[in-house]
Amino acid sequence: MATQDNRNGNVRVLFVRHGETIANVEHRYMGQTDSPLTPTGIVQAKAVAKRLAKNQIDAIYSSDLGRAVQTANVIARECALQVMRDSRLRERHVGLLQGELSSVAHEKYASVFLELEHSSPSYAFPGGGENGIQVEKRIASFLEMISIEYLGKTVVCVSHGATLCVLLWHILKFPYNAISRLRCDNACISSLTFSDGGWIVEFWNDTAHL
């Protein structure tokens, strides 16, 4: 990603997934619970920050969950900006899976994973979880705000894997069950541009800085 000065009237959004967390290493479902970055995650955050600082960044937004805020704060220091928290960038709430180890969850809640194999955007995780449509609605609301308020600007947004995959589905409208085949690595960058009334995906899951 070359240094760019986005002054052509378009809106550019650089979405970043948070750095590696302890729960990631443990293979634990976080959802809207939280887990701090590992030492590797902090190194990842510093690497993505140095790369982003080569661009003209006008604002930094973050999910209000700690792992995203911790990543965003590293980026903000490098870019000399303040982090603005927005709950619309939160990870998908995964209901009764939250906090469970993956191996344990697959045994305890086998019926949930059977359902997920044929998941539709209207399927919500049992135990107060969100469905894909709910996640899409909040991320679409955030995108609309950015497209109106940041004409000619470049904005960094730190979010989460499942939410960013729903974001891509929202824009490209591929079959919903294909979301499970997307990669969204820790501290990756994905770039979107708002031009002529619509969003364009410039690139996805770029980890060249790591």
VOLO-978292 format. One record per residue (C-alpha): x, y, z; residue number from 1. Coordinates in Angstrom, 1 decimal, decimal comma, always signed. Layout:
<rec><px>X</px><py>Y</py><pz>Z</pz><rokol>NUM</rokol></rec>
...
# end
This chain:
<rec><px>+0,0</px><py>+0,0</py><pz>+0,0</pz><rokol>1</rokol></rec>
<rec><px>+1,8</px><py>+3,1</py><pz>-1,3</pz><rokol>2</rokol></rec>
<rec><px>+1,6</px><py>+6,4</py><pz>+0,5</pz><rokol>3</rokol></rec>
<rec><px>-1,6</px><py>+8,2</py><pz>-0,7</pz><rokol>4</rokol></rec>
<rec><px>-3,2</px><py>+11,6</py><pz>-0,2</pz><rokol>5</rokol></rec>
<rec><px>-6,9</px><py>+11,1</py><pz>-0,7</pz><rokol>6</rokol></rec>
<rec><px>-8,1</px><py>+14,5</py><pz>-1,8</pz><rokol>7</rokol></rec>
<rec><px>-10,2</px><py>+13,6</py><pz>-4,9</pz><rokol>8</rokol></rec>
<rec><px>-13,6</px><py>+13,7</py><pz>-3,1</pz><rokol>9</rokol></rec>
<rec><px>-13,8</px><py>+10,0</py><pz>-2,5</pz><rokol>10</rokol></rec>
<rec><px>-13,8</px><py>+8,4</py><pz>+0,9</pz><rokol>11</rokol></rec>
<rec><px>-11,2</px><py>+5,8</py><pz>+1,7</pz><rokol>12</rokol></rec>
<rec><px>-11,6</px><py>+3,5</py><pz>+4,7</pz><rokol>13</rokol></rec>
<rec><px>-8,7</px><py>+1,2</py><pz>+5,8</pz><rokol>14</rokol></rec>
<rec><px>-10,2</px><py>-1,5</py><pz>+8,0</pz><rokol>15</rokol></rec>
<rec><px>-7,8</px><py>-3,3</py><pz>+10,4</pz><rokol>16</rokol></rec>
<rec><px>-8,5</px><py>-6,4</py><pz>+12,4</pz><rokol>17</rokol></rec>
<rec><px>-7,1</px><py>-6,2</py><pz>+15,9</pz><rokol>18</rokol></rec>
<rec><px>-3,8</px><py>-7,9</py><pz>+16,8</pz><rokol>19</rokol></rec>
<rec><px>-3,5</px><py>-11,4</py><pz>+18,2</pz><rokol>20</rokol></rec>
<rec><px>-5,1</px><py>-12,0</py><pz>+21,6</pz><rokol>21</rokol></rec>
<rec><px>-4,6</px><py>-14,5</py><pz>+24,3</pz><rokol>22</rokol></rec>
<rec><px>-8,0</px><py>-16,0</py><pz>+23,4</pz><rokol>23</rokol></rec>
<rec><px>-6,9</px><py>-16,3</py><pz>+19,8</pz><rokol>24</rokol></rec>
<rec><px>-3,9</px><py>-18,4</py><pz>+20,9</pz><rokol>25</rokol></rec>
<rec><px>-6,2</px><py>-20,5</py><pz>+23,1</pz><rokol>26</rokol></rec>
<rec><px>-8,7</px><py>-21,0</py><pz>+20,3</pz><rokol>27</rokol></rec>
<rec><px>-11,4</px><py>-19,5</py><pz>+22,4</pz><rokol>28</rokol></rec>
<rec><px>-14,6</px><py>-17,8</py><pz>+21,1</pz><rokol>29</rokol></rec>
<rec><px>-14,6</px><py>-14,2</py><pz>+22,3</pz><rokol>30</rokol></rec>
<rec><px>-17,6</px><py>-12,5</py><pz>+20,6</pz><rokol>31</rokol></rec>
<rec><px>-18,3</px><py>-9,4</py><pz>+22,7</pz><rokol>32</rokol></rec>
<rec><px>-16,3</px><py>-10,7</py><pz>+25,7</pz><rokol>33</rokol></rec>
<rec><px>-12,7</px><py>-9,6</py><pz>+25,7</pz><rokol>34</rokol></rec>
<rec><px>-9,0</px><py>-10,7</py><pz>+25,8</pz><rokol>35</rokol></rec>
<rec><px>-5,8</px><py>-8,6</py><pz>+25,8</pz><rokol>36</rokol></rec>
<rec><px>-3,2</px><py>-8,7</py><pz>+23,0</pz><rokol>37</rokol></rec>
<rec><px>-0,4</px><py>-11,1</py><pz>+23,3</pz><rokol>38</rokol></rec>
<rec><px>+3,2</px><py>-9,8</py><pz>+22,9</pz><rokol>39</rokol></rec>
<rec><px>+2,9</px><py>-11,0</py><pz>+19,3</pz><rokol>40</rokol></rec>
<rec><px>-0,3</px><py>-9,0</py><pz>+19,0</pz><rokol>41</rokol></rec>
<rec><px>+1,5</px><py>-5,9</py><pz>+20,2</pz><rokol>42</rokol></rec>
<rec><px>+4,2</px><py>-6,4</py><pz>+17,6</pz><rokol>43</rokol></rec>
<rec><px>+1,6</px><py>-6,8</py><pz>+15,0</pz><rokol>44</rokol></rec>
<rec><px>-0,2</px><py>-3,6</py><pz>+16,1</pz><rokol>45</rokol></rec>
<rec><px>+3,1</px><py>-1,7</py><pz>+15,9</pz><rokol>46</rokol></rec>
<rec><px>+3,8</px><py>-3,1</py><pz>+12,4</pz><rokol>47</rokol></rec>
<rec><px>+0,4</px><py>-2,1</py><pz>+11,0</pz><rokol>48</rokol></rec>
<rec><px>+0,7</px><py>+1,3</py><pz>+12,7</pz><rokol>49</rokol></rec>
<rec><px>+4,0</px><py>+2,0</py><pz>+10,9</pz><rokol>50</rokol></rec>
<rec><px>+2,5</px><py>+1,1</py><pz>+7,6</pz><rokol>51</rokol></rec>
<rec><px>-0,6</px><py>+3,2</py><pz>+8,0</pz><rokol>52</rokol></rec>
<rec><px>+1,4</px><py>+6,2</py><pz>+9,1</pz><rokol>53</rokol></rec>
<rec><px>+2,9</px><py>+6,4</py><pz>+5,6</pz><rokol>54</rokol></rec>
<rec><px>-0,6</px><py>+7,5</py><pz>+4,5</pz><rokol>55</rokol></rec>
<rec><px>-2,4</px><py>+10,7</py><pz>+5,1</pz><rokol>56</rokol></rec>
<rec><px>-4,8</px><py>+9,5</py><pz>+7,9</pz><rokol>57</rokol></rec>
<rec><px>-7,5</px><py>+11,9</py><pz>+8,9</pz><rokol>58</rokol></rec>
<rec><px>-9,4</px><py>+9,9</py><pz>+11,6</pz><rokol>59</rokol></rec>
<rec><px>-9,2</px><py>+6,7</py><pz>+13,6</pz><rokol>60</rokol></rec>
<rec><px>-12,2</px><py>+4,8</py><pz>+14,7</pz><rokol>61</rokol></rec>
<rec><px>-12,3</px><py>+1,6</py><pz>+16,8</pz><rokol>62</rokol></rec>
<rec><px>-14,7</px><py>-0,9</py><pz>+18,2</pz><rokol>63</rokol></rec>
<rec><px>-15,2</px><py>-0,2</py><pz>+21,8</pz><rokol>64</rokol></rec>
<rec><px>-14,0</px><py>-3,7</py><pz>+22,8</pz><rokol>65</rokol></rec>
<rec><px>-10,6</px><py>-3,7</py><pz>+24,5</pz><rokol>66</rokol></rec>
<rec><px>-8,6</px><py>-5,7</py><pz>+22,0</pz><rokol>67</rokol></rec>
<rec><px>-9,6</px><py>-3,3</py><pz>+19,2</pz><rokol>68</rokol></rec>
<rec><px>-9,0</px><py>-0,2</py><pz>+21,3</pz><rokol>69</rokol></rec>
<rec><px>-5,5</px><py>-1,5</py><pz>+22,3</pz><rokol>70</rokol></rec>
<rec><px>-4,6</px><py>-2,0</py><pz>+18,7</pz><rokol>71</rokol></rec>
<rec><px>-6,1</px><py>+1,4</py><pz>+17,7</pz><rokol>72</rokol></rec>
<rec><px>-4,2</px><py>+3,2</py><pz>+20,4</pz><rokol>73</rokol></rec>
<rec><px>-0,9</px><py>+1,9</py><pz>+19,0</pz><rokol>74</rokol></rec>
<rec><px>-1,9</px><py>+3,2</py><pz>+15,5</pz><rokol>75</rokol></rec>
<rec><px>-3,1</px><py>+6,5</py><pz>+16,9</pz><rokol>76</rokol></rec>
<rec><px>+0,2</px><py>+7,2</py><pz>+18,6</pz><rokol>77</rokol></rec>
<rec><px>+2,1</px><py>+6,6</py><pz>+15,3</pz><rokol>78</rokol></rec>
<rec><px>-0,4</px><py>+8,8</py><pz>+13,4</pz><rokol>79</rokol></rec>
<rec><px>-0,7</px><py>+11,5</py><pz>+16,1</pz><rokol>80</rokol></rec>
<rec><px>-4,5</px><py>+11,2</py><pz>+16,3</pz><rokol>81</rokol></rec>
<rec><px>-7,1</px><py>+10,4</py><pz>+18,9</pz><rokol>82</rokol></rec>
<rec><px>-9,2</px><py>+7,2</py><pz>+18,8</pz><rokol>83</rokol></rec>
<rec><px>-12,9</px><py>+7,5</py><pz>+18,5</pz><rokol>84</rokol></rec>
<rec><px>-14,8</px><py>+4,4</py><pz>+19,8</pz><rokol>85</rokol></rec>
<rec><px>-17,9</px><py>+3,2</py><pz>+18,0</pz><rokol>86</rokol></rec>
<rec><px>-19,9</px><py>+0,1</py><pz>+19,2</pz><rokol>87</rokol></rec>
<rec><px>-21,1</px><py>-0,5</py><pz>+15,6</pz><rokol>88</rokol></rec>
<rec><px>-17,6</px><py>-1,9</py><pz>+14,9</pz><rokol>89</rokol></rec>
<rec><px>-18,0</px><py>-4,5</py><pz>+17,6</pz><rokol>90</rokol></rec>
<rec><px>-17,5</px><py>-8,2</py><pz>+17,0</pz><rokol>91</rokol></rec>
<rec><px>-20,6</px><py>-10,4</py><pz>+16,4</pz><rokol>92</rokol></rec>
<rec><px>-22,2</px><py>-11,5</py><pz>+19,7</pz><rokol>93</rokol></rec>
<rec><px>-21,9</px><py>-15,3</py><pz>+19,6</pz><rokol>94</rokol></rec>
<rec><px>-24,3</px><py>-16,0</py><pz>+22,5</pz><rokol>95</rokol></rec>
<rec><px>-23,6</px><py>-19,1</py><pz>+24,6</pz><rokol>96</rokol></rec>
<rec><px>-20,3</px><py>-19,8</py><pz>+22,7</pz><rokol>97</rokol></rec>
<rec><px>-18,7</px><py>-16,6</py><pz>+24,2</pz><rokol>98</rokol></rec>
<rec><px>-15,8</px><py>-17,5</py><pz>+26,4</pz><rokol>99</rokol></rec>
<rec><px>-15,8</px><py>-21,2</py><pz>+25,4</pz><rokol>100</rokol></rec>
<rec><px>-12,8</px><py>-23,0</py><pz>+24,0</pz><rokol>101</rokol></rec>
<rec><px>-13,4</px><py>-24,2</py><pz>+20,4</pz><rokol>102</rokol></rec>
<rec><px>-12,9</px><py>-27,8</py><pz>+21,3</pz><rokol>103</rokol></rec>
<rec><px>-15,2</px><py>-27,7</py><pz>+24,2</pz><rokol>104</rokol></rec>
<rec><px>-17,9</px><py>-25,7</py><pz>+22,4</pz><rokol>105</rokol></rec>
<rec><px>-18,0</px><py>-28,2</py><pz>+19,5</pz><rokol>106</rokol></rec>
<rec><px>-18,7</px><py>-30,9</py><pz>+22,0</pz><rokol>107</rokol></rec>
<rec><px>-21,2</px><py>-29,0</py><pz>+24,2</pz><rokol>108</rokol></rec>
<rec><px>-23,1</px><py>-27,3</py><pz>+21,4</pz><rokol>109</rokol></rec>
<rec><px>-22,9</px><py>-29,7</py><pz>+18,5</pz><rokol>110</rokol></rec>
<rec><px>-26,3</px><py>-28,7</py><pz>+17,3</pz><rokol>111</rokol></rec>
<rec><px>-25,2</px><py>-25,1</py><pz>+16,9</pz><rokol>112</rokol></rec>
<rec><px>-22,4</px><py>-26,0</py><pz>+14,6</pz><rokol>113</rokol></rec>
<rec><px>-24,7</px><py>-28,3</py><pz>+12,6</pz><rokol>114</rokol></rec>
<rec><px>-26,9</px><py>-25,3</py><pz>+12,1</pz><rokol>115</rokol></rec>
<rec><px>-24,0</px><py>-23,1</py><pz>+11,2</pz><rokol>116</rokol></rec>
<rec><px>-23,1</px><py>-25,4</py><pz>+8,3</pz><rokol>117</rokol></rec>
<rec><px>-26,3</px><py>-24,3</py><pz>+6,6</pz><rokol>118</rokol></rec>
<rec><px>-26,3</px><py>-20,8</py><pz>+8,1</pz><rokol>119</rokol></rec>
<rec><px>-28,4</px><py>-18,0</py><pz>+6,8</pz><rokol>120</rokol></rec>
<rec><px>-28,1</px><py>-14,4</py><pz>+7,6</pz><rokol>121</rokol></rec>
<rec><px>-31,2</px><py>-14,7</py><pz>+9,9</pz><rokol>122</rokol></rec>
<rec><px>-29,6</px><py>-17,3</py><pz>+12,1</pz><rokol>123</rokol></rec>
<rec><px>-28,8</px><py>-15,9</py><pz>+15,6</pz><rokol>124</rokol></rec>
<rec><px>-26,5</px><py>-17,7</py><pz>+18,1</pz><rokol>125</rokol></rec>
<rec><px>-28,6</px><py>-19,1</py><pz>+21,0</pz><rokol>126</rokol></rec>
<rec><px>-28,2</px><py>-17,3</py><pz>+24,3</pz><rokol>127</rokol></rec>
<rec><px>-28,6</px><py>-13,7</py><pz>+23,1</pz><rokol>128</rokol></rec>
<rec><px>-26,3</px><py>-13,8</py><pz>+20,1</pz><rokol>129</rokol></rec>
<rec><px>-26,6</px><py>-11,8</py><pz>+16,9</pz><rokol>130</rokol></rec>
<rec><px>-27,6</px><py>-12,9</py><pz>+13,5</pz><rokol>131</rokol></rec>
<rec><px>-25,8</px><py>-11,7</py><pz>+10,3</pz><rokol>132</rokol></rec>
<rec><px>-28,5</px><py>-9,2</py><pz>+9,4</pz><rokol>133</rokol></rec>
<rec><px>-28,1</px><py>-7,5</py><pz>+12,8</pz><rokol>134</rokol></rec>
<rec><px>-24,3</px><py>-7,2</py><pz>+12,2</pz><rokol>135</rokol></rec>
<rec><px>-24,9</px><py>-6,0</py><pz>+8,7</pz><rokol>136</rokol></rec>
<rec><px>-27,3</px><py>-3,3</py><pz>+9,8</pz><rokol>137</rokol></rec>
<rec><px>-24,9</px><py>-1,8</py><pz>+12,3</pz><rokol>138</rokol></rec>
<rec><px>-21,9</px><py>-1,9</py><pz>+10,0</pz><rokol>139</rokol></rec>
<rec><px>-23,9</px><py>-0,4</py><pz>+7,1</pz><rokol>140</rokol></rec>
<rec><px>-25,0</px><py>+2,4</py><pz>+9,4</pz><rokol>141</rokol></rec>
<rec><px>-21,3</px><py>+3,1</py><pz>+10,3</pz><rokol>142</rokol></rec>
<rec><px>-20,4</px><py>+3,1</py><pz>+6,6</pz><rokol>143</rokol></rec>
<rec><px>-23,1</px><py>+5,5</py><pz>+5,7</pz><rokol>144</rokol></rec>
<rec><px>-21,9</px><py>+7,9</py><pz>+8,4</pz><rokol>145</rokol></rec>
<rec><px>-18,3</px><py>+7,7</py><pz>+7,1</pz><rokol>146</rokol></rec>
<rec><px>-19,4</px><py>+8,3</py><pz>+3,5</pz><rokol>147</rokol></rec>
<rec><px>-21,2</px><py>+11,5</py><pz>+4,5</pz><rokol>148</rokol></rec>
<rec><px>-18,8</px><py>+13,0</py><pz>+7,1</pz><rokol>149</rokol></rec>
<rec><px>-15,4</px><py>+12,2</py><pz>+5,5</pz><rokol>150</rokol></rec>
<rec><px>-15,5</px><py>+13,3</py><pz>+1,9</pz><rokol>151</rokol></rec>
<rec><px>-12,0</px><py>+13,4</py><pz>+0,5</pz><rokol>152</rokol></rec>
<rec><px>-10,6</px><py>+11,8</py><pz>+3,6</pz><rokol>153</rokol></rec>
<rec><px>-8,9</px><py>+8,6</py><pz>+4,7</pz><rokol>154</rokol></rec>
<rec><px>-10,2</px><py>+6,9</py><pz>+7,8</pz><rokol>155</rokol></rec>
<rec><px>-8,7</px><py>+3,9</py><pz>+9,7</pz><rokol>156</rokol></rec>
<rec><px>-11,2</px><py>+1,6</py><pz>+11,5</pz><rokol>157</rokol></rec>
<rec><px>-10,2</px><py>-1,2</py><pz>+13,8</pz><rokol>158</rokol></rec>
<rec><px>-12,7</px><py>-4,0</py><pz>+14,1</pz><rokol>159</rokol></rec>
<rec><px>-13,0</px><py>-7,8</py><pz>+14,3</pz><rokol>160</rokol></rec>
<rec><px>-12,8</px><py>-10,8</py><pz>+12,0</pz><rokol>161</rokol></rec>
<rec><px>-16,5</px><py>-11,9</py><pz>+11,8</pz><rokol>162</rokol></rec>
<rec><px>-17,7</px><py>-8,3</py><pz>+11,6</pz><rokol>163</rokol></rec>
<rec><px>-15,3</px><py>-7,5</py><pz>+8,7</pz><rokol>164</rokol></rec>
<rec><px>-16,4</px><py>-10,7</py><pz>+6,9</pz><rokol>165</rokol></rec>
<rec><px>-20,1</px><py>-9,5</py><pz>+7,2</pz><rokol>166</rokol></rec>
<rec><px>-18,9</px><py>-6,2</py><pz>+5,9</pz><rokol>167</rokol></rec>
<rec><px>-17,5</px><py>-7,8</py><pz>+2,8</pz><rokol>168</rokol></rec>
<rec><px>-20,7</px><py>-9,8</py><pz>+2,3</pz><rokol>169</rokol></rec>
<rec><px>-22,7</px><py>-6,6</py><pz>+2,6</pz><rokol>170</rokol></rec>
<rec><px>-20,8</px><py>-4,9</py><pz>-0,2</pz><rokol>171</rokol></rec>
<rec><px>-20,3</px><py>-7,8</py><pz>-2,6</pz><rokol>172</rokol></rec>
<rec><px>-23,5</px><py>-9,8</py><pz>-2,0</pz><rokol>173</rokol></rec>
<rec><px>-22,0</px><py>-13,2</py><pz>-2,5</pz><rokol>174</rokol></rec>
<rec><px>-23,9</px><py>-16,2</py><pz>-0,9</pz><rokol>175</rokol></rec>
<rec><px>-23,9</px><py>-15,8</py><pz>+2,8</pz><rokol>176</rokol></rec>
<rec><px>-22,6</px><py>-19,3</py><pz>+3,7</pz><rokol>177</rokol></rec>
<rec><px>-19,4</px><py>-18,4</py><pz>+1,7</pz><rokol>178</rokol></rec>
<rec><px>-18,4</px><py>-16,1</py><pz>+4,7</pz><rokol>179</rokol></rec>
<rec><px>-16,8</px><py>-19,1</py><pz>+6,4</pz><rokol>180</rokol></rec>
<rec><px>-14,3</px><py>-19,4</py><pz>+3,5</pz><rokol>181</rokol></rec>
<rec><px>-13,0</px><py>-15,8</py><pz>+4,0</pz><rokol>182</rokol></rec>
<rec><px>-9,6</px><py>-15,2</py><pz>+5,7</pz><rokol>183</rokol></rec>
<rec><px>-9,3</px><py>-12,2</py><pz>+7,9</pz><rokol>184</rokol></rec>
<rec><px>-6,0</px><py>-12,4</py><pz>+9,8</pz><rokol>185</rokol></rec>
<rec><px>-4,9</px><py>-10,6</py><pz>+12,9</pz><rokol>186</rokol></rec>
<rec><px>-3,7</px><py>-7,0</py><pz>+12,1</pz><rokol>187</rokol></rec>
<rec><px>-4,6</px><py>-7,3</py><pz>+8,4</pz><rokol>188</rokol></rec>
<rec><px>-5,6</px><py>-4,3</py><pz>+6,4</pz><rokol>189</rokol></rec>
<rec><px>-8,6</px><py>-4,2</py><pz>+4,0</pz><rokol>190</rokol></rec>
<rec><px>-9,3</px><py>-1,1</py><pz>+1,9</pz><rokol>191</rokol></rec>
<rec><px>-12,6</px><py>+0,3</py><pz>+0,7</pz><rokol>192</rokol></rec>
<rec><px>-13,3</px><py>+3,4</py><pz>-1,3</pz><rokol>193</rokol></rec>
<rec><px>-16,7</px><py>+5,2</py><pz>-1,6</pz><rokol>194</rokol></rec>
<rec><px>-17,1</px><py>+6,5</py><pz>-5,1</pz><rokol>195</rokol></rec>
<rec><px>-20,1</px><py>+7,4</py><pz>-7,3</pz><rokol>196</rokol></rec>
<rec><px>-22,5</px><py>+6,4</py><pz>-4,6</pz><rokol>197</rokol></rec>
<rec><px>-21,1</px><py>+3,0</py><pz>-3,9</pz><rokol>198</rokol></rec>
<rec><px>-18,4</px><py>+1,1</py><pz>-2,1</pz><rokol>199</rokol></rec>
<rec><px>-15,5</px><py>-0,5</py><pz>-4,0</pz><rokol>200</rokol></rec>
<rec><px>-13,2</px><py>-3,1</py><pz>-2,4</pz><rokol>201</rokol></rec>
<rec><px>-9,6</px><py>-2,2</py><pz>-3,2</pz><rokol>202</rokol></rec>
<rec><px>-8,0</px><py>-5,1</py><pz>-1,4</pz><rokol>203</rokol></rec>
<rec><px>-8,7</px><py>-7,6</py><pz>+1,4</pz><rokol>204</rokol></rec>
<rec><px>-6,6</px><py>-9,2</py><pz>+4,2</pz><rokol>205</rokol></rec>
<rec><px>-3,3</px><py>-7,6</py><pz>+3,3</pz><rokol>206</rokol></rec>
<rec><px>-0,6</px><py>-8,6</py><pz>+5,8</pz><rokol>207</rokol></rec>
<rec><px>+2,5</px><py>-7,6</py><pz>+3,8</pz><rokol>208</rokol></rec>
<rec><px>+3,6</px><py>-5,5</py><pz>+6,9</pz><rokol>209</rokol></rec>
<rec><px>+3,8</px><py>-8,6</py><pz>+9,2</pz><rokol>210</rokol></rec>
# end
